[in-house]
């Protein structure tokens, strides 16, 4: 049984209610739950949880700012972070973007609550020891092949270009962002399309198709 007190932050009302009830039913000490990062700041101050379980879909950039600011104020507070996509590059992130000791869970790999309870316990230990950020149950999960995705063979440059395409940037705009020629961007986009087996077809918008693949790989909608 997990003895660490937990605050849950998730902006999906159904997921929040379901997860909170299930965790309490299984003896996990949930001291509070919220859909708002601003409310979470106040709850941490008043409830002093030892662990924060947060869904990264909650305002991604702001969530990481919140986590790092919280760690500065409370050096021993630990974080368990649920992520929809197994390839952090697709989110424009790396392990160094998370507070030390954080444990990351691939949402679709959570087949039972023991994965979360184990994460809470190990994150507390890792935080105290100042260990690096790591994935929980990466290889033993029911979905152990989740990390071997179609993105695995894409380079960092291709992933970043795909992200920018999904944001609606033109090839010219991407070129200016990445300080490369528009022609280079066109070639990269063509290679990405080939990787996804998207054949050239005048009747279909290539950028729309690539954007669809991007969000499919994310595994969850952003709010």
Secondary structure by P-SEA (a helix, b strand, c coil): cccbbbbbbbccaaaaaaaaaaaaaaccccccccccaaaaaaaaaaccccbbbbcccccaaaaaaaaaaaaaacccbbbbbbbccccccccccccccccccbbbbcccccccaaaaaaaaaaaaaaaaaccccccccccccccccccccccccccaaaaaaaaaaaacccaaaaaaaacccaaaaaaaaaaaaaaacccccccccaaaaaaaaaaaaaccccc
